[in-house]
Amino acid sequence: MMMTMTMTDGPDRGPRPVIGPTAPLAEDLVTTDPQGTGTDGARPRLRLPARVRIMLWVASLTAAVLLLVVLVTWQSLLGGMNGRVDAALDQEIEEFEEYARVGIDPETGRSFTHTEALMRTYLTHQQPDDSEILFGHVDEAPGAQVPTGRVRQGPEPVHDVSADGALLREILDDSAARGSVNTPEGEMHWEKLRVRAPAGSGNPDGWFVVGYFTAADLAELGATTRTVGLVGAVGLLLTGTAAWWVSGRILAPVRLVRQAAAEISEEDLTRRIDVPGNDDVAALAEQFNGMLDRLHDAFDVQRRFIDDAGHELRTPITIVRGHLELMGDDPEERREVVRLVTDELDRMARIVEDLLLLAKAERPDFLHYERVSVEELTIDIDAKVRALGDREWRLEEIGEGPIRADPQRVTQAMVQLAANAVRYTPPGSMISIGSRVSGDGEQASFWVRDTGPGIAPADQERIFARFARGTSAGGDRAGAGLGLAIVRAIVDAHHGSVHLRSAPGEGASFTLTFPTGARSDRP
């Protein structure tokens, strides 16, 4: 009579669980220093050069990326290995289930009636991999839990778990259908299947077990990970070297700027930095050179200003002191000394006022802008200059249009030019003033022309400097030489320009040009 058999994975067998990785987790691979590596308040902070900091940042980022790559590679390979192991175990179990379901001995053509014969016949035709072990265990009697017989495949496995009583009991006593154990040859993943004899046969049940040793796969996985880590370490070294070299090339101009700044002093502002290229560092060097140019000019102007001011103020002080020391008891002589001293003190006061005005010209509140009519401003200027002296005053032209400017400063500049014209011309001479607005309405010009001795070409630029005077003959030399400097300061503050046209014996013509601000009024 044909016997039938039923098979199950074991008591209350549920779905076969997926074997998880048993290698150390990523968190376990990270060690921490309980003492900390950071600096505390008692330790002085080191000042690392920018080149070193750049190299350390690049190396740190590269190391972090490489560590991430190694961890991802390890986890990916480990996951792949576990997947292959699970697939191999499932395949062996499924093949045995299919073989047992048919239940026909290929040699006799009859159905199996004993679990030992079933497993022995099946294992005889199997050729497991080097890392696999296939074996079966038969109970002593139906329902017995202590196995008394075992059937194993022919080739010697890495470790014969079927002959290791402790490991065998651990596998068979486990309520799960799948798990892993640690053997002398490393970790082994296993899956078992409960094999039941045909009902009524009186034969004992048994277990079919498939095992897979992962030591070889883990060794290969470790070798691959070490190779990746070694390549990463070489890459990290090359990256750090490249970062050191590149940062050195980039920061070389910065070092030049720092060295130049350390060598520059108030006595020597001639040092400049030559940085080729068109990158940000070259632009920094250009800006630094421009700053040095401005500092050099400022210090040069300051020296000249101090020298000239000291000279101009020293002269009246010497005169006052000399007259006071030589003053006698004669009342007439005393009155003359007092007059001279008062005159020199008045001249000193004018010099101080002019110096304060020039100093104020550097401040942003020097001008108070208003919108005024060029026509009204010209008429006011003409009325004020006529009181400066007995001259033939002529108003040549009056411009029409608005201008955005400080009317008091513009008037001050024009009155100063007119006062200079009076100083350098005899009574009755003709002095002309006028104004004009350009055709596009963006510039307004004011001028003063005289018929005096004129200005030599060599003096035409110099006379606008502080305490400078022309060398032409004639005129009152009582001035301190600050008038034209004040005129230029007022024009420069308006972002305008001053032009001089003159020649010896042909008089002088000063023209002040101011932007009207018409462009800013347009929509």
SEKOLKE-75891 format. One record per residue (C-alpha): x, y, z; residue number from 1; residue in one letter. Coordinates in steps of 0.05 Angstrom, whole numbers. Example, Ala and Ser with C-alpha at 12.3 -4.5 7.8 and 13.67 -1.06 7.14 Angstrom:
<sites>
c1, c2, c3, num, residu
246, -90, 156, 1, a
273, -21, 143, 2, s
</sites>
This chain:
<sites>
c1, c2, c3, num, residu
0, 0, 0, 1, m
27, 69, -19, 2, m
46, 109, 43, 3, m
38, 186, 47, 4, t
77, 233, 91, 5, m
65, 304, 115, 6, t
120, 354, 129, 7, m
123, 417, 171, 8, t
178, 463, 193, 9, d
165, 448, 265, 10, g
114, 465, 319, 11, p
76, 529, 304, 12, d
122, 546, 247, 13, r
107, 614, 219, 14, g
136, 652, 160, 15, p
210, 642, 153, 16, r
244, 703, 182, 17, p
296, 741, 143, 18, v
364, 735, 175, 19, i
391, 802, 196, 20, g
464, 822, 196, 21, p
502, 800, 257, 22, t
566, 840, 241, 23, a
581, 901, 284, 24, p
535, 960, 271, 25, l
561, 1026, 246, 26, a
551, 1056, 315, 27, e
596, 1001, 344, 28, d
652, 1018, 297, 29, l
656, 1090, 321, 30, v
698, 1101, 383, 31, t
696, 1164, 425, 32, t
747, 1196, 470, 33, d
715, 1207, 538, 34, p
766, 1260, 554, 35, q
748, 1301, 492, 36, g
796, 1329, 441, 37, t
771, 1401, 442, 38, g
805, 1458, 478, 39, t
778, 1482, 545, 40, d
783, 1549, 577, 41, g
850, 1534, 610, 42, a
885, 1517, 545, 43, r
909, 1573, 499, 44, p
880, 1572, 429, 45, r
930, 1562, 374, 46, l
930, 1609, 315, 47, r
936, 1564, 254, 48, l
956, 1595, 188, 49, p
901, 1599, 136, 50, a
938, 1549, 92, 51, r
938, 1497, 147, 52, v
864, 1509, 163, 53, r
845, 1501, 89, 54, i
884, 1436, 85, 55, m
853, 1410, 149, 56, l
783, 1428, 126, 57, w
792, 1395, 59, 58, v
824, 1334, 90, 59, a
769, 1329, 143, 60, s
714, 1333, 91, 61, l
749, 1283, 46, 62, t
760, 1236, 105, 63, a
687, 1241, 125, 64, a
665, 1226, 53, 65, v
714, 1167, 49, 66, l
690, 1140, 116, 67, l
618, 1144, 92, 68, l
638, 1108, 28, 69, v
672, 1052, 68, 70, v
612, 1044, 114, 71, l
562, 1045, 56, 72, v
606, 995, 18, 73, t
610, 949, 80, 74, w
535, 952, 92, 75, q
520, 941, 19, 76, s
566, 881, 13, 77, l
541, 853, 79, 78, l
469, 861, 56, 79, g
486, 827, -9, 80, g
520, 769, 27, 81, m
460, 760, 74, 82, n
414, 760, 14, 83, g
455, 707, -21, 84, r
456, 664, 42, 85, v
381, 670, 51, 86, d
370, 653, -22, 87, a
415, 591, -16, 88, a
379, 567, 47, 89, l
311, 578, 16, 90, d
331, 542, -48, 91, q
356, 480, -10, 92, e
293, 477, 33, 93, i
247, 486, -27, 94, e
283, 432, -66, 95, e
277, 383, -8, 96, f
204, 401, 2, 97, e
190, 387, -71, 98, e
228, 321, -67, 99, y
191, 299, -4, 100, a
124, 320, -33, 101, r
134, 271, -90, 102, v
158, 219, -39, 103, g
181, 167, -92, 104, i
247, 130, -86, 105, d
279, 137, -155, 106, p
315, 70, -147, 107, e
256, 27, -127, 108, t
198, 69, -153, 109, g
162, 61, -87, 110, r
140, 113, -37, 111, s
184, 129, 23, 112, f
158, 103, 89, 113, t
217, 124, 133, 114, h
243, 195, 143, 115, t
315, 170, 147, 116, e
311, 136, 80, 117, a
279, 198, 49, 118, l
334, 244, 75, 119, m
391, 195, 60, 120, r
368, 185, -12, 121, t
360, 260, -22, 122, y
428, 277, 8, 123, l
462, 224, -35, 124, t
445, 263, -97, 125, h
465, 331, -70, 126, q
531, 366, -78, 127, q
531, 426, -30, 128, p
578, 485, -36, 129, d
642, 488, 6, 130, d
608, 535, 55, 131, s
544, 493, 61, 132, e
524, 434, 104, 133, i
462, 391, 93, 134, l
441, 339, 144, 135, f
381, 305, 174, 136, g
366, 279, 244, 137, h
316, 225, 261, 138, v
280, 221, 327, 139, d
284, 159, 371, 140, e
209, 150, 369, 141, a
151, 189, 341, 142, p
147, 254, 379, 143, g
214, 245, 415, 144, a
256, 308, 423, 145, q
326, 277, 430, 146, v
352, 255, 362, 147, p
387, 188, 359, 148, t
406, 183, 285, 149, g
436, 231, 236, 150, r
445, 233, 161, 151, v
496, 280, 129, 152, r
519, 294, 58, 153, q
583, 260, 35, 154, g
634, 318, 29, 155, p
666, 339, 94, 156, e
637, 407, 114, 157, p
675, 466, 145, 158, v
650, 442, 213, 159, h
605, 382, 223, 160, d
550, 413, 264, 161, v
510, 348, 261, 162, s
563, 316, 304, 163, a
568, 374, 353, 164, d
517, 357, 405, 165, g
514, 426, 437, 166, a
505, 463, 371, 167, l
456, 412, 346, 168, l
412, 418, 408, 169, r
415, 495, 402, 170, e
389, 490, 331, 171, i
336, 438, 342, 172, l
311, 468, 407, 173, d
303, 537, 375, 174, d
229, 552, 363, 175, s
246, 593, 300, 176, a
253, 561, 232, 177, a
315, 602, 217, 178, r
373, 630, 257, 179, g
448, 631, 266, 180, s
499, 600, 313, 181, v
572, 612, 327, 182, n
616, 553, 310, 183, t
691, 542, 317, 184, p
696, 560, 243, 185, e
656, 623, 249, 186, g
583, 642, 244, 187, e
535, 594, 210, 188, m
466, 613, 185, 189, h
416, 556, 187, 190, w
345, 538, 167, 191, e
308, 474, 189, 192, k
247, 436, 166, 193, l
207, 386, 207, 194, r
197, 321, 169, 195, v
140, 276, 191, 196, r
133, 203, 173, 197, a
69, 178, 139, 198, p
12, 170, 186, 199, a
5, 98, 212, 200, g
75, 79, 191, 201, s
101, 76, 262, 202, g
167, 108, 240, 203, n
197, 168, 276, 204, p
197, 239, 251, 205, d
259, 279, 237, 206, g
292, 346, 220, 207, w
323, 369, 155, 208, f
375, 424, 167, 209, v
412, 469, 118, 210, v
472, 509, 144, 211, g
515, 562, 111, 212, y
583, 584, 139, 213, f
596, 658, 127, 214, t
669, 662, 148, 215, a
696, 658, 77, 216, a
646, 709, 51, 217, d
662, 755, 110, 218, l
736, 748, 96, 219, a
725, 767, 23, 220, e
680, 825, 45, 221, l
733, 849, 94, 222, g
787, 846, 40, 223, a
743, 887, -7, 224, t
729, 938, 47, 225, t
803, 943, 65, 226, r
820, 954, -7, 227, t
769, 1010, -11, 228, v
796, 1040, 53, 229, g
868, 1035, 28, 230, l
849, 1069, -37, 231, v
812, 1122, 3, 232, g
872, 1133, 48, 233, a
917, 1144, -13, 234, v
864, 1191, -42, 235, g
861, 1228, 25, 236, l
937, 1237, 24, 237, l
936, 1262, -48, 238, l
877, 1308, -32, 239, t
913, 1337, 29, 240, g
976, 1348, -12, 241, t
937, 1381, -68, 242, a
900, 1425, -18, 243, a
966, 1446, 13, 244, w
996, 1464, -55, 245, w
934, 1498, -83, 246, v
921, 1538, -20, 247, s
994, 1560, -20, 248, g
988, 1585, -91, 249, r
922, 1621, -76, 250, i
945, 1651, -11, 251, l
1013, 1674, -36, 252, a
987, 1744, -54, 253, p
953, 1748, 14, 254, v
1020, 1734, 47, 255, r
1051, 1789, 4, 256, l
996, 1837, 28, 257, v
1008, 1818, 100, 258, r
1084, 1826, 94, 259, q
1076, 1893, 59, 260, a
1028, 1917, 113, 261, a
1078, 1896, 166, 262, a
1135, 1934, 131, 263, e
1096, 1997, 117, 264, i
1105, 2055, 164, 265, s
1087, 2129, 163, 266, e
1157, 2145, 138, 267, e
1154, 2095, 80, 268, d
1090, 2087, 41, 269, l
1123, 2071, -25, 270, t
1117, 1994, -20, 271, r
1069, 1964, -72, 272, r
1046, 1893, -87, 273, i
1051, 1864, -157, 274, d
999, 1808, -163, 275, v
983, 1784, -234, 276, p
916, 1755, -252, 277, g
844, 1776, -250, 278, n
817, 1738, -190, 279, d
792, 1763, -123, 280, d
862, 1760, -92, 281, v
891, 1803, -148, 282, a
833, 1852, -138, 283, a
849, 1853, -63, 284, l
921, 1871, -79, 285, a
898, 1926, -127, 286, e
853, 1954, -73, 287, q
910, 1950, -23, 288, f
956, 1988, -71, 289, n
901, 2040, -82, 290, g
894, 2048, -7, 291, m
970, 2058, -1, 292, l
966, 2111, -56, 293, d
912, 2147, -18, 294, r
950, 2142, 48, 295, l
1013, 2167, 15, 296, h
976, 2226, -15, 297, d
941, 2241, 51, 298, a
1006, 2238, 91, 299, f
1041, 2280, 39, 300, d
986, 2333, 40, 301, v
986, 2331, 116, 302, q
1061, 2343, 119, 303, r
1057, 2401, 70, 304, r
997, 2429, 106, 305, f
1031, 2426, 174, 306, i
1095, 2456, 146, 307, d
1059, 2512, 109, 308, d
1011, 2527, 166, 309, a
1069, 2529, 215, 310, g
1107, 2576, 170, 311, h
1047, 2622, 158, 312, e
1028, 2626, 231, 313, l
1100, 2633, 255, 314, r
1111, 2697, 215, 315, t
1056, 2739, 248, 316, p
1073, 2711, 316, 317, i
1146, 2733, 306, 318, t
1123, 2802, 283, 319, i
1078, 2811, 343, 320, v
1131, 2788, 392, 321, r
1185, 2832, 361, 322, g
1143, 2895, 363, 323, h
1120, 2882, 434, 324, l
1192, 2871, 457, 325, e
1216, 2935, 425, 326, l
1157, 2978, 444, 327, m
1178, 3041, 482, 328, g
1142, 3091, 527, 329, d
1125, 3140, 472, 330, d
1048, 3143, 464, 331, p
1053, 3151, 389, 332, e
1099, 3092, 384, 333, e
1052, 3051, 427, 334, r
993, 3067, 382, 335, r
1032, 3045, 321, 336, e
1054, 2981, 354, 337, v
982, 2966, 375, 338, v
959, 2978, 304, 339, r
1011, 2932, 275, 340, l
998, 2878, 327, 341, v
923, 2883, 315, 342, t
933, 2877, 240, 343, d
976, 2815, 248, 344, e
926, 2784, 297, 345, l
870, 2797, 247, 346, d
911, 2763, 193, 347, r
923, 2703, 239, 348, m
849, 2700, 253, 349, a
834, 2699, 178, 350, r
885, 2644, 168, 351, i
854, 2603, 224, 352, v
784, 2613, 196, 353, e
807, 2592, 127, 354, d
842, 2530, 155, 355, l
779, 2511, 193, 356, l
739, 2520, 130, 357, l
786, 2475, 90, 358, l
784, 2423, 146, 359, a
708, 2425, 146, 360, k
708, 2414, 70, 361, a
726, 2341, 84, 362, e
663, 2330, 125, 363, r
597, 2305, 95, 364, p
558, 2364, 124, 365, d
601, 2416, 90, 366, f
547, 2429, 38, 367, l
472, 2442, 47, 368, h
440, 2428, -19, 369, y
380, 2468, -44, 370, e
345, 2476, -111, 371, r
357, 2547, -133, 372, v
351, 2586, -197, 373, s
417, 2600, -234, 374, v
388, 2667, -254, 375, e
372, 2689, -183, 376, e
439, 2663, -157, 377, l
477, 2702, -211, 378, t
441, 2766, -195, 379, i
455, 2758, -120, 380, d
529, 2746, -134, 381, i
533, 2807, -179, 382, d
502, 2851, -125, 383, a
552, 2827, -72, 384, k
617, 2831, -112, 385, v
604, 2904, -133, 386, r
618, 2925, -61, 387, a
688, 2894, -62, 388, l
722, 2953, -97, 389, g
719, 3011, -145, 390, d
721, 2972, -210, 391, r
681, 2971, -275, 392, e
636, 2911, -260, 393, w
602, 2878, -320, 394, r
549, 2824, -319, 395, l
562, 2789, -385, 396, e
509, 2734, -386, 397, e
457, 2703, -340, 398, i
440, 2629, -344, 399, g
369, 2604, -338, 400, e
350, 2539, -304, 401, g
350, 2504, -236, 402, p
412, 2478, -201, 403, i
418, 2433, -140, 404, r
475, 2462, -99, 405, a
494, 2500, -36, 406, d
480, 2572, -57, 407, p
521, 2601, 1, 408, q
584, 2560, -18, 409, r
576, 2577, -92, 410, v
570, 2651, -74, 411, t
630, 2645, -27, 412, q
673, 2616, -84, 413, a
651, 2670, -133, 414, m
663, 2726, -82, 415, v
733, 2698, -68, 416, q
750, 2699, -143, 417, l
722, 2769, -149, 418, a
763, 2791, -88, 419, a
826, 2763, -120, 420, n
810, 2801, -184, 421, a
802, 2865, -144, 422, v
868, 2852, -108, 423, r
907, 2843, -174, 424, y
876, 2900, -214, 425, t
880, 2976, -206, 426, p
818, 3019, -193, 427, p
773, 3029, -253, 428, g
793, 2963, -286, 429, s
740, 2920, -317, 430, m
719, 2856, -282, 431, i
666, 2812, -315, 432, s
622, 2758, -284, 433, i
569, 2714, -314, 434, g
534, 2647, -315, 435, s
510, 2597, -367, 436, r
471, 2531, -368, 437, v
491, 2478, -418, 438, s
444, 2457, -474, 439, g
427, 2390, -441, 440, d
414, 2425, -375, 441, g
463, 2381, -337, 442, e
518, 2433, -322, 443, q
519, 2505, -299, 444, a
580, 2550, -306, 445, s
599, 2613, -267, 446, f
659, 2655, -286, 447, w
700, 2715, -265, 448, v
746, 2752, -315, 449, r
794, 2808, -300, 450, d
845, 2850, -338, 451, t
901, 2842, -288, 452, g
973, 2820, -299, 453, p
953, 2748, -313, 454, g
983, 2684, -286, 455, i
1045, 2649, -312, 456, a
1033, 2579, -341, 457, p
1079, 2549, -288, 458, a
1035, 2577, -233, 459, d
966, 2561, -260, 460, q
961, 2493, -226, 461, e
1003, 2510, -165, 462, r
961, 2570, -142, 463, i
903, 2524, -123, 464, f
946, 2491, -69, 465, a
944, 2515, 2, 466, r
989, 2575, 19, 467, f
1011, 2581, -53, 468, a
1017, 2649, -88, 469, r
1030, 2668, -159, 470, g
1096, 2700, -180, 471, t
1065, 2753, -225, 472, s
1080, 2824, -208, 473, a
1030, 2871, -177, 474, g
974, 2862, -129, 475, g
968, 2859, -54, 476, d
1008, 2802, -24, 477, r
975, 2806, 45, 478, a
934, 2744, 32, 479, g
955, 2677, 62, 480, a
947, 2639, -3, 481, g
885, 2599, 19, 482, l
832, 2633, -24, 483, g
838, 2591, -87, 484, l
847, 2528, -45, 485, a
779, 2544, -14, 486, i
749, 2555, -83, 487, v
774, 2487, -106, 488, r
749, 2453, -42, 489, a
679, 2481, -54, 490, i
678, 2460, -127, 491, v
705, 2390, -110, 492, d
652, 2381, -56, 493, a
599, 2395, -110, 494, h
634, 2344, -156, 495, h
648, 2401, -205, 496, g
711, 2429, -236, 497, s
749, 2494, -240, 498, v
784, 2519, -303, 499, h
834, 2575, -310, 500, l
852, 2610, -375, 501, r
906, 2663, -369, 502, s
972, 2688, -396, 503, a
1020, 2741, -370, 504, p
993, 2811, -386, 505, g
926, 2786, -412, 506, e
887, 2779, -347, 507, g
855, 2715, -319, 508, a
790, 2679, -329, 509, s
765, 2630, -275, 510, f
706, 2585, -293, 511, t
670, 2542, -242, 512, l
627, 2485, -270, 513, t
575, 2450, -227, 514, f
528, 2392, -242, 515, p
457, 2417, -240, 516, t
427, 2350, -216, 517, g
380, 2350, -276, 518, a
393, 2276, -290, 519, r
368, 2257, -220, 520, s
303, 2295, -233, 521, d
286, 2253, -294, 522, r
238, 2194, -286, 523, p
</sites>
